[in-house]
């Protein structure tokens, strides 16, 4: 993609206003906290302190809107405390340009590295730097600076207290995550009715898994309906695929296929009803026609063999979903995998098996090796974050490159803003630090959106200030109104939010009399300067995703190959469907697939050549590996129970899969042509004497076919060139 087209696409993306569900009550709560802090500060301490405390309350409320599974009061307190520390250090060095510049470089570099811990930490850290640039101009002594820092933290405390005293949709984020996972399963069931090999995006299941990890305090108050349903959704997905896929034995047309479509439609209705009940905290009302379709004895007469087992398993799992999604009791239920009292239900219910999905992924939200679905406290999270940051201290790390870029650009913007004769030059570095992200598309899109929003917001706010000359209290009221608008619209698009943020800053500083002499032209020019510096920095010191696509694809190939190998090995050594190593391999595969998809999304708008992996090749390769994973999932759906007769030939298939995909991943990274000789030899040898299993031979042939499609996708660009 050319630079001109890339700039055009990112500009359009930045100025897009999305239609999202607004949360006016939550926005009003954040604005109320800000109003309380500003009003008390004005009455007790005066405008200067009110400005500092207002920034603390404003930033703390923004922290509670971030996509995080931690308690909202914790986010507000963490935001207020970190902002108080950063601004106090800025106050101490604000009178000495060299010292403040050194602090700014260090603090911005650290905020850039904070993206290694996740977007929530990165956004809060970047906002702290931006607000520090504004607030350091207010105090006049160390004692006054300490008082301002205390008031900033007090603003965070007020917002945290309001979240506790005025709760809005408690556990709303977790409810939405779990409901989205169940709704995704319902949509998958509907698509399988028309396309028996329809793809499934695992992101909703991964999000629900992340949301299921709770702190010890959260675990004591978690609603009962948030237990268990995620594990059931995990187990339903392969059963749905197995029931629909013709490879399992149901022909594409005929009475058996009609019965399968009826079961899939009923499953979709039950899953949708469960999603609605969990999302809104209401009693579940399963549709009677769907339950009747699932319980009819016709299933045993029409479906036979594996398809009949899949249908019975689906009915049992959906019965568990109905039971688990009922929020009638608020006491803590056992985690998935433990027995619960059974309702009088058809005799198709089967005992629950332990949910293997109870391990915590190695992310900033969960320390390595922690076996339960728990989330560490902030103090215990520190060594985990430090380890993640250390892992990013390598030359090719996008996070490290972002930290270098943002610190250099912020320092340059601060010096230029100080040197230019506009006054209040913090508008330039503030714009830079707020728009810069580790990837190209977000940085450029946000730069355009920041300039457009600032142009509109500053123009309107400055016009009001110069025309009406509002006093201190009226300026405070206008600032609170702008904050409410920002909280309300912040998820609809960056440009819309920045319009209110820019106006908020103008009115807030107008309370203290600061910046009243600065014109619209000067503020907009400084913001434009900050955005241009941010965009130039990525052009000079980029971290392109396009050249790394082959590495991401190789990681996905290695992980999905390991998953298929682990699954097939369990046919030779049956350990039951709840085998932990199968679960761990599946989670690694999902993580690698999502990393690939995110990399492709970032690379799509980058103004660089494809370097050996065109968009068409990437799309075809993704389809091949997704199909490979789907076949492996079918094999997983029919894993033999513990103690079942082993299939010795499966051991050879597992070993050939492991060797072929490991060697193939290495060849993909090195831009070679991947070969699958080991797997091909196994499949060829089975042609004369296949193993005694209805799916293994067919599954092995399908896996090889998918890998051959991957080779074709990767080699096609070379042949055409």
Protein Blocks (a to p, Z undefined) as FASTA:
>chain_A
ZZklmmmmmmmmmmpccdddddfklmmmmmmmmmmmmmmmmmmnojklmmmmmmmmmmmm
mmmmpccfbdfklmmmmmmmmmmmmmmmmmmmmmpmklmmmmmmmmmmmmmmmmmnojkl
mmmmmmmmmmmmmmmmmmmbfklmmmmmmmmmmmmmmmmmmmmmmcghehklmmmmmmmm
mmmmmmmmmmmmmmmkbccdfklmmmmmmmmpccfklmmmgcfklgojlmmmmmmmmmmm
mmmpmklopafbdjklmmmmmmmmmmmmmmmmmmmmmmnopacdddfklmmmmmpcklmm
mpgcjllmmmmmmmmmmmmmmmmmpckbacdcddehiacddddddfkbccddddfklccc
ddfkbcehiabdcdddfklmmmmmmmmmmmmmcfklmklmmmmmmmmmmmmmmmmmmmpc
nbjillmmmmmmmmpcfbfklmmmmmmmmmmmmmmmmmmmmmmmmmnopafklmmmmmmm
mmmmmmmmmmnojklmmmmmmmmmmmmmmmnopoklpcfklmmmmmmmmmmmmmmmmmmm
gcdfklmmmmmmmmmmmmmmmmmmmmmmmmmmcgbjklfklmmmmmmmmmmmmmmmmmmm
mmmmpccdfehpafklmmmmmmmmmmmmmmmmmmmmmgccehiacdfklmmmmmmmmmmm
mmmmmmmmnopacdffkmmmmmmmmmmmccddfklmmmmmmmmmmmmmmmmmmmmmmmmZ
Z
